[in-house]
Amino acid sequence: MKSALDTGNTAWLLTSAALVLLMIPGLAFFYGGMVRQKSVLNMLMMVMGALFIVGVLWTFFGYGMAFGTDAAGTTDNEWLGNVSDNIGLTSLITDNPEATYPAMAFVAFQAMFACITVGLIAGAIADRARFWPWMLFAALWATLVYFPVAHWVWASSGWIFKLGVIDFAGGTAVHINAGAAALALAIVLGRRIGWPKQPMKPHNLTLVMIGAGLLWFGWFGFNAGSALAANNTSAVVFYNTFIATCAAAIGWLVVEKIRDGHATSLGAASGIVAGLVAITPACSAVTPIGAIIIGIIAGVVCALAVGLKYLFKFDDSLDVVGVHLVGGIVGTLLIGFLATDAAPAAVNGLFYGGGADQLGKQAVGAFAVLAYSLIVAFILGYAIKFTLGFRVTEEDEITGVDLAEHAESAYEFGDSGGGGVFAGMGHGHLAARGEEN
């Protein structure tokens, strides 16, 4: 039998998976630059730790929970995929001559989405979270929230998919989902010592800009790769992702200039991410002009939304709520206004004569995911807080989470600082302790 494999589509899908993987260290750098010097390694470790643990869970049962029995997401259950046929993914490694791309290419691509979604949450609890309780939360939240929600949104039998909600690459499943969990954890762990009276400025804005650049680069795989083919849809999505991001950065910087008198590099980096978040669900449903409108609105709204944490007194350290939750809602709801049947998704929103029907569907999908993620994250967060403890001690928080949790410092000046047993300082430190004993 002649193989139906399309090598072009397969190459694009695998390349896109690699691009999304690059977003994860990009996110780690983006977050790492925004925290204080004494917490940067912990931030990097929390993001990369989510990659490690979710990748393993995805192999055992995560893919099965999200996408059921095959790469097309075919299963009859609206709430959960077929786990039993996909444990360990062994059933998917055999070549299928009828498939246009290997099942494992889709498995790998979606694995990256699961990993980065969990990593996004970490930014809300920077400077004060213990590493291993975070890893436990990451595993439980991925299992109880991300895997089922991915099924709801993207599997053909998922209830949000069947409702007709448009979420091309993760406005609900990724950004609203992670943003809601971030809000819950920020409340569960409480405020950092000294916040908001003491300044807690980013320690390395160069690192922030490098991280934002890597995220933007990788996001083309995130969005355009979701076409699962190298075709017109992926090309339209690629350009909409680019132009919405440019517009969002301008929108954020204009707000800063009017409100604060300066356009900052942190604002530019945050505006980039806000634009990427907002266009993610809508990139297949709007024209390039529609993408610019979404970008500008997202940049302005998210720049204003990050101030809500001061109004409501929750310490979302790195503005995960203001950027990802709010940006995800903006992009998801604007589909209801700006979608046009000229775009690949072929749906008309309110401004193109489609009425309010699509807007209503978008709202149901967005707020259902928000509520579910928020409630489960609260339960998991409090359960860990009152059993294992989720937050470092006051002394460790003042000294720095890096030393307390990892026995390392990001920057060594002279012979100061610490080091784990894998660093020269660590071996010397342990030897010195042995002599003392």
DOKENU-802679 format. One record per residue (C-alpha): residue in three letters; y, x, z. Coordinates in Angstrom, 1 decimal. Layout:
! residues N
REC   code        y        x        z
REC    ALA        Y        X        Z
...
***
This chain:
! residues 437
REC   code        y        x        z
REC    MET      0.0      0.0      0.0
REC    LYS      3.4      1.3     -1.0
REC    SER      5.7      2.0      2.0
REC    ALA      8.8     -0.2      2.3
REC    LEU     10.5      2.5      4.4
REC    ASP     14.2      2.9      3.4
REC    THR     14.9      6.6      4.1
REC    GLY     18.7      6.1      3.9
REC    ASN     18.8      3.3      6.6
REC    THR     16.3      5.2      8.7
REC    ALA     18.5      8.4      8.6
REC    TRP     21.6      6.4      9.5
REC    LEU     19.9      4.7     12.4
REC    LEU     18.6      8.0     13.9
REC    THR     22.0      9.6     13.3
REC    SER     23.7      6.7     15.0
REC    ALA     21.3      7.0     18.0
REC    ALA     22.3     10.7     18.3
REC    LEU     26.0      9.7     18.1
REC    VAL     25.6      7.2     20.9
REC    LEU     23.8      9.9     23.0
REC    LEU     26.8     12.2     22.5
REC    MET     28.9      9.4     24.1
REC    ILE     27.2      9.9     27.4
REC    PRO     28.3     13.5     28.1
REC    GLY     31.6     12.4     26.5
REC    LEU     31.9      9.6     29.2
REC    ALA     30.9     12.2     31.8
REC    PHE     33.8     14.5     30.7
REC    PHE     36.2     11.5     30.4
REC    TYR     35.4     10.4     34.0
REC    GLY     35.1     13.9     35.3
REC    GLY     38.6     14.9     34.2
REC    MET     40.0     11.8     35.9
REC    VAL     38.6     12.5     39.4
REC    ARG     39.8     15.0     41.9
REC    GLN     38.6     18.6     41.6
REC    LYS     36.2     18.2     44.6
REC    SER     34.4     15.3     43.0
REC    VAL     34.0     16.2     39.3
REC    LEU     30.4     17.4     39.4
REC    ASN     29.3     14.3     41.3
REC    MET     30.9     12.2     38.6
REC    LEU     29.1     14.1     35.8
REC    MET     25.8     13.8     37.7
REC    MET     26.2     10.1     38.2
REC    VAL     26.7      9.4     34.5
REC    MET     24.0     11.8     33.4
REC    GLY     21.7     10.6     36.2
REC    ALA     21.9      7.1     34.7
REC    LEU     20.8      8.5     31.4
REC    PHE     17.8     10.1     33.0
REC    ILE     16.5      7.2     35.0
REC    VAL     17.2      4.4     32.5
REC    GLY     15.7      6.4     29.7
REC    VAL     12.4      6.6     31.6
REC    LEU     12.5      2.9     32.6
REC    TRP     13.3      1.9     29.0
REC    THR     10.0      3.6     27.9
REC    PHE      7.8      1.9     30.5
REC    PHE      9.2     -1.7     30.4
REC    GLY     12.9     -1.8     29.5
REC    TYR     12.5     -2.1     25.8
REC    GLY      9.8     -4.8     26.3
REC    MET     12.1     -6.8     28.6
REC    ALA     15.0     -6.6     26.1
REC    PHE     13.4     -6.9     22.7
REC    GLY      9.9     -8.3     23.2
REC    THR      7.1     -7.6     20.8
REC    ASP      8.7     -5.9     17.9
REC    ALA     11.7     -4.1     16.6
REC    ALA     13.2     -7.4     15.2
REC    GLY     13.3     -8.8     18.7
REC    THR     10.8    -11.6     17.9
REC    THR      9.6    -13.4     20.9
REC    ASP      9.6    -17.0     22.0
REC    ASN     11.2    -16.6     25.4
REC    GLU     15.0    -17.2     25.7
REC    TRP     15.3    -15.3     29.0
REC    LEU     13.1    -12.2     28.7
REC    GLY     11.2    -10.2     26.1
REC    ASN      7.4     -9.6     26.0
REC    VAL      6.8     -6.7     28.4
REC    SER      3.0     -6.6     28.4
REC    ASP      2.7     -5.6     24.7
REC    ASN      5.3     -2.9     24.9
REC    ILE      4.5     -1.0     28.1
REC    GLY      4.8      2.7     27.3
REC    LEU      5.8      1.9     23.7
REC    THR      2.3      3.0     22.5
REC    SER      2.0     -0.1     20.4
REC    LEU      5.1      0.9     18.4
REC    ILE      4.3      4.5     17.3
REC    THR      1.9      3.6     14.5
REC    ASP      3.5      3.6     11.0
REC    ASN      4.1      0.1      9.6
REC    PRO      4.3      0.3      5.8
REC    GLU      6.0     -3.1      5.7
REC    ALA      9.0     -2.0      7.9
REC    THR     12.2     -0.7      6.3
REC    TYR     12.7      1.6      9.2
REC    PRO     10.4      2.8     12.0
REC    ALA     10.2      0.7     15.1
REC    MET     10.8      3.8     17.2
REC    ALA     14.1      4.4     15.5
REC    PHE     15.4      1.0     16.8
REC    VAL     13.8      1.7     20.2
REC    ALA     15.7      5.0     20.4
REC    PHE     19.0      3.5     19.2
REC    GLN     18.9      0.7     21.8
REC    ALA     17.8      3.1     24.5
REC    MET     21.1      4.9     24.3
REC    PHE     23.0      1.6     24.7
REC    ALA     21.0      0.9     27.9
REC    CYS     21.8      4.4     29.3
REC    ILE     25.5      4.4     28.6
REC    THR     26.0      0.9     29.9
REC    VAL     24.7      1.8     33.3
REC    GLY     26.7      5.1     33.3
REC    LEU     30.0      3.1     32.7
REC    ILE     29.7      1.5     36.2
REC    ALA     29.9      4.9     38.0
REC    GLY     33.6      5.3     37.3
REC    ALA     34.4      2.5     39.7
REC    ILE     32.9      4.3     42.8
REC    ALA     34.1      7.8     42.1
REC    ASP     34.8     10.2     45.0
REC    ARG     32.7      8.3     47.6
REC    ALA     29.2      7.4     46.4
REC    ARG     26.0      9.1     47.5
REC    PHE     24.0     10.3     44.5
REC    TRP     20.4      9.0     45.3
REC    PRO     21.5      5.5     46.4
REC    TRP     23.5      5.4     43.1
REC    MET     20.3      6.3     41.2
REC    LEU     18.4      3.5     43.0
REC    PHE     21.2      1.0     42.1
REC    ALA     21.1      2.2     38.5
REC    ALA     17.4      1.6     38.2
REC    LEU     17.5     -1.8     39.8
REC    TRP     20.6     -3.0     38.0
REC    ALA     19.2     -1.9     34.6
REC    THR     15.9     -3.8     35.4
REC    LEU     17.4     -7.0     36.8
REC    VAL     20.6     -7.2     34.7
REC    TYR     20.9     -5.0     31.6
REC    PHE     17.4     -5.5     30.1
REC    PRO     17.5     -9.3     30.5
REC    VAL     21.1     -9.6     29.3
REC    ALA     20.4     -7.4     26.2
REC    HIS     17.6     -9.9     25.4
REC    TRP     19.9    -12.9     25.9
REC    VAL     22.5    -11.4     23.6
REC    TRP     20.7     -9.5     20.8
REC    ALA     17.1    -10.8     20.6
REC    SER     16.7    -13.6     18.1
REC    SER     15.2    -15.8     20.8
REC    GLY     17.8    -15.0     23.4
REC    TRP     19.8    -18.0     24.6
REC    ILE     23.2    -16.4     24.0
REC    PHE     22.1    -15.3     20.5
REC    LYS     20.8    -18.8     19.7
REC    LEU     24.0    -20.3     21.0
REC    GLY     25.8    -18.5     18.1
REC    VAL     27.9    -16.1     20.2
REC    ILE     29.0    -13.1     18.1
REC    ASP     28.6     -9.8     19.9
REC    PHE     28.0     -7.2     17.2
REC    ALA     27.6     -4.1     19.4
REC    GLY     28.1     -5.0     23.1
REC    GLY     31.3     -6.8     24.2
REC    THR     29.2     -9.0     26.5
REC    ALA     26.0     -7.0     26.9
REC    VAL     27.7     -3.7     27.5
REC    HIS     31.3     -3.9     28.6
REC    ILE     31.7     -7.2     30.4
REC    ASN     28.3     -6.6     31.9
REC    ALA     29.2     -3.1     33.2
REC    GLY     32.7     -4.1     34.1
REC    ALA     31.6     -6.9     36.3
REC    ALA     29.1     -4.7     38.1
REC    ALA     31.8     -2.1     38.6
REC    LEU     34.0     -4.7     40.3
REC    ALA     31.2     -5.6     42.6
REC    LEU     30.5     -2.0     43.6
REC    ALA     34.1     -1.2     44.1
REC    ILE     34.3     -4.0     46.6
REC    VAL     31.0     -3.2     48.3
REC    LEU     31.8      0.5     48.8
REC    GLY     35.4     -0.1     49.8
REC    ARG     38.5      2.0     49.2
REC    ARG     38.7      5.8     49.2
REC    ILE     40.2      7.3     52.2
REC    GLY     44.0      7.3     51.7
REC    TRP     44.0      4.9     48.7
REC    PRO     46.4      3.6     47.6
REC    LYS     49.0      5.4     49.7
REC    GLN     47.9      9.0     48.8
REC    PRO     48.2     10.2     45.2
REC    MET     44.7     10.7     43.6
REC    LYS     45.7     12.2     40.3
REC    PRO     43.3     13.4     37.5
REC    HIS     42.4     17.0     38.1
REC    ASN     42.0     17.9     34.4
REC    LEU     43.7     15.9     31.7
REC    THR     42.4     18.2     29.0
REC    LEU     38.8     17.3     30.0
REC    VAL     39.9     13.6     29.8
REC    MET     41.1     14.0     26.2
REC    ILE     38.0     15.9     25.2
REC    GLY     35.9     13.1     26.7
REC    ALA     37.9     10.4     24.9
REC    GLY     37.5     12.3     21.6
REC    LEU     33.8     12.5     22.0
REC    LEU     33.6      8.8     22.9
REC    TRP     35.6      7.9     19.8
REC    PHE     33.4     10.0     17.6
REC    GLY     30.2      8.7     19.1
REC    TRP     31.4      5.1     19.0
REC    PHE     31.0      5.1     15.2
REC    GLY     27.3      5.3     15.8
REC    PHE     27.6      2.7     18.5
REC    ASN     29.3      0.1     16.3
REC    ALA     28.5      1.0     12.7
REC    GLY     24.9      1.9     13.7
REC    SER     24.4     -1.6     14.9
REC    ALA     24.3     -2.8     11.3
REC    LEU     20.9     -1.1     11.3
REC    ALA     21.5     -0.1      7.7
REC    ALA     23.8      2.1      5.6
REC    ASN     25.5     -0.7      3.8
REC    ASN     28.8     -2.7      3.4
REC    THR     28.6     -4.1      6.9
REC    SER     28.4     -0.6      8.5
REC    ALA     31.3      0.5      6.3
REC    VAL     33.5     -2.4      7.3
REC    VAL     32.6     -2.0     11.0
REC    PHE     33.3      1.7     10.8
REC    TYR     36.8      1.2      9.5
REC    ASN     37.6     -1.7     11.9
REC    THR     36.5      0.5     14.8
REC    PHE     38.8      3.3     13.6
REC    ILE     41.9      1.2     13.0
REC    ALA     41.7     -1.0     16.1
REC    THR     41.5      2.1     18.3
REC    CYS     44.6      3.6     16.7
REC    ALA     46.5      0.3     17.4
REC    ALA     45.2      0.1     21.0
REC    ALA     46.5      3.6     21.8
REC    ILE     49.9      2.7     20.4
REC    GLY     49.9     -0.6     22.4
REC    TRP     49.1      1.2     25.7
REC    LEU     51.7      3.9     25.1
REC    VAL     54.4      1.4     24.4
REC    VAL     53.7     -0.4     27.6
REC    GLU     53.8      2.9     29.5
REC    LYS     57.1      3.9     27.9
REC    ILE     58.7      0.5     28.7
REC    ARG     57.3      0.2     32.2
REC    ASP     57.2      3.9     33.4
REC    GLY     59.6      5.7     31.0
REC    HIS     56.9      8.1     29.7
REC    ALA     54.0      8.0     27.3
REC    THR     51.2     10.0     29.0
REC    SER     48.1     11.7     27.7
REC    LEU     46.0      9.7     30.3
REC    GLY     47.5      6.5     28.8
REC    ALA     46.6      7.7     25.3
REC    ALA     43.0      8.4     26.3
REC    SER     42.7      5.1     28.2
REC    GLY     44.2      3.2     25.2
REC    ILE     41.6      4.8     22.9
REC    VAL     38.8      3.5     25.1
REC    ALA     40.4      0.1     25.5
REC    GLY     40.6     -0.3     21.7
REC    LEU     37.0      0.8     21.3
REC    VAL     35.8     -1.6     23.9
REC    ALA     37.7     -4.6     22.4
REC    ILE     36.7     -4.1     18.8
REC    THR     33.0     -3.6     19.7
REC    PRO     32.0     -7.3     19.8
REC    ALA     34.4     -8.2     16.9
REC    CYS     34.0     -5.3     14.4
REC    SER     31.8     -7.3     12.0
REC    ALA     33.8    -10.6     12.3
REC    VAL     37.4     -9.6     11.4
REC    THR     39.5     -8.0      8.7
REC    PRO     41.2     -4.6      9.2
REC    ILE     44.4     -6.5     10.0
REC    GLY     42.5     -8.6     12.5
REC    ALA     41.2     -5.3     14.0
REC    ILE     44.7     -4.0     14.4
REC    ILE     45.8     -7.2     16.1
REC    ILE     42.8     -7.0     18.5
REC    GLY     43.6     -3.3     19.1
REC    ILE     47.3     -3.9     20.0
REC    ILE     46.5     -6.9     22.3
REC    ALA     43.7     -4.9     24.0
REC    GLY     46.0     -1.9     24.5
REC    VAL     48.8     -4.0     26.0
REC    VAL     46.6     -6.2     28.1
REC    CYS     44.4     -3.4     29.5
REC    ALA     47.4     -1.3     30.3
REC    LEU     48.8     -4.2     32.4
REC    ALA     45.4     -5.1     33.8
REC    VAL     44.7     -1.7     35.4
REC    GLY     47.5     -2.6     37.9
REC    LEU     45.5     -5.6     39.2
REC    LYS     43.5     -3.4     41.6
REC    TYR     46.7     -2.7     43.5
REC    LEU     47.5     -6.4     43.6
REC    PHE     44.1     -7.4     44.8
REC    LYS     43.4     -4.3     46.9
REC    PHE     40.1     -3.2     45.3
REC    ASP     39.7      0.5     44.6
REC    ASP     38.3      0.7     41.1
REC    SER     38.7      4.5     41.0
REC    LEU     38.7      5.1     37.2
REC    ASP     39.8      1.6     35.9
REC    VAL     36.4      0.5     34.7
REC    VAL     37.3     -3.2     35.5
REC    GLY     40.8     -3.0     33.8
REC    VAL     39.5     -1.3     30.7
REC    HIS     35.8     -2.4     30.2
REC    LEU     35.7     -5.9     31.8
REC    VAL     39.2     -7.0     30.6
REC    GLY     38.9     -5.2     27.2
REC    GLY     35.4     -6.7     26.6
REC    ILE     36.7    -10.2     27.4
REC    VAL     39.7     -9.7     25.1
REC    GLY     37.6     -8.6     22.2
REC    THR     35.0    -11.3     22.8
REC    LEU     37.5    -14.2     23.0
REC    LEU     39.7    -13.0     20.1
REC    ILE     36.7    -13.5     17.8
REC    GLY     37.2    -17.2     18.4
REC    PHE     40.7    -16.9     16.9
REC    LEU     40.5    -14.1     14.3
REC    ALA     37.0    -14.3     12.9
REC    THR     37.0    -14.9      9.1
REC    ASP     34.1    -15.7      6.8
REC    ALA     35.4    -12.9      4.5
REC    ALA     34.0    -10.4      7.0
REC    PRO     30.2     -9.6      7.3
REC    ALA     29.6    -12.0     10.2
REC    ALA     30.8    -14.9      8.0
REC    VAL     32.3    -17.1     10.7
REC    ASN     35.7    -18.7     10.8
REC    GLY     37.7    -18.7     14.0
REC    LEU     40.6    -20.9     15.0
REC    PHE     43.2    -19.2     12.8
REC    TYR     41.0    -19.4      9.7
REC    GLY     40.2    -23.1     10.0
REC    GLY     37.1    -22.9     12.0
REC    GLY     38.3    -25.0     14.9
REC    ALA     37.7    -24.2     18.6
REC    ASP     33.9    -24.3     18.4
REC    GLN     33.4    -20.5     18.0
REC    LEU     36.0    -19.8     20.8
REC    GLY     34.0    -22.1     23.1
REC    LYS     30.8    -20.2     22.4
REC    GLN     32.4    -16.9     22.9
REC    ALA     33.8    -18.0     26.3
REC    VAL     30.4    -19.3     27.5
REC    GLY     28.7    -16.1     26.6
REC    ALA     31.3    -13.8     28.1
REC    PHE     31.6    -15.6     31.5
REC    ALA     27.9    -16.3     31.9
REC    VAL     27.2    -12.5     31.6
REC    LEU     30.2    -11.8     33.9
REC    ALA     28.9    -14.1     36.6
REC    TYR     25.3    -13.0     36.5
REC    SER     26.1     -9.3     36.5
REC    LEU     28.7     -9.7     39.3
REC    ILE     26.3    -11.7     41.6
REC    VAL     23.3     -9.4     41.2
REC    ALA     25.4     -6.3     41.6
REC    PHE     26.8     -7.6     44.8
REC    ILE     23.3     -8.3     46.1
REC    LEU     22.0     -4.9     45.1
REC    GLY     25.0     -3.1     46.4
REC    TYR     25.0     -4.7     49.8
REC    ALA     21.2     -4.3     50.1
REC    ILE     21.5     -0.5     49.5
REC    LYS     24.6     -0.3     51.7
REC    PHE     22.9     -1.8     54.7
REC    THR     19.6      0.0     54.3
REC    LEU     20.0      3.5     52.8
REC    GLY     23.8      3.7     52.9
REC    PHE     25.7      3.9     49.7
REC    ARG     28.8      5.8     50.8
REC    VAL     29.2      9.4     52.0
REC    THR     30.5     10.1     55.5
REC    GLU     34.2     10.3     56.1
REC    GLU     33.9     14.0     56.7
REC    ASP     32.0     14.6     53.4
REC    GLU     34.5     12.4     51.5
REC    ILE     37.4     14.6     52.8
REC    THR     35.5     17.8     52.1
REC    GLY     34.3     16.6     48.7
REC    VAL     31.3     14.8     47.3
REC    ASP     30.3     17.8     45.2
REC    LEU     29.5     20.0     48.1
REC    ALA     28.1     17.2     50.2
REC    GLU     25.8     15.8     47.6
REC    HIS     25.0     18.6     45.3
REC    ALA     25.9     21.9     47.1
REC    GLU     28.0     23.0     44.2
REC    SER     31.7     23.3     43.2
REC    ALA     32.9     22.8     39.7
REC    TYR     35.3     25.7     39.8
REC    GLU     34.7     29.0     41.6
REC    PHE     37.7     31.0     42.5
REC    GLY     36.8     34.4     44.0
REC    ASP     33.9     34.1     46.5
REC    SER     34.9     30.7     47.8
REC    GLY     33.0     27.5     47.2
REC    GLY     29.4     26.6     47.5
REC    GLY     26.4     26.7     45.2
REC    GLY     22.9     25.2     45.0
REC    VAL     19.7     27.3     45.2
REC    PHE     19.8     27.8     41.4
REC    ALA     23.2     29.5     41.6
REC    GLY     23.8     33.0     42.8
REC    MET     25.9     31.8     45.6
REC    GLY     23.2     29.5     46.7
REC    HIS     20.5     32.2     47.0
REC    GLY     23.0     34.4     48.8
REC    HIS     24.0     31.6     51.1
REC    LEU     20.4     30.8     52.0
REC    ALA     19.6     34.5     52.5
REC    ALA     22.6     34.8     54.8
REC    ARG     21.4     31.7     56.7
REC    GLY     18.0     33.3     57.1
REC    GLU     19.4     36.5     58.5
REC    GLU     21.4     34.4     61.0
REC    ASN     18.3     32.7     62.1
***
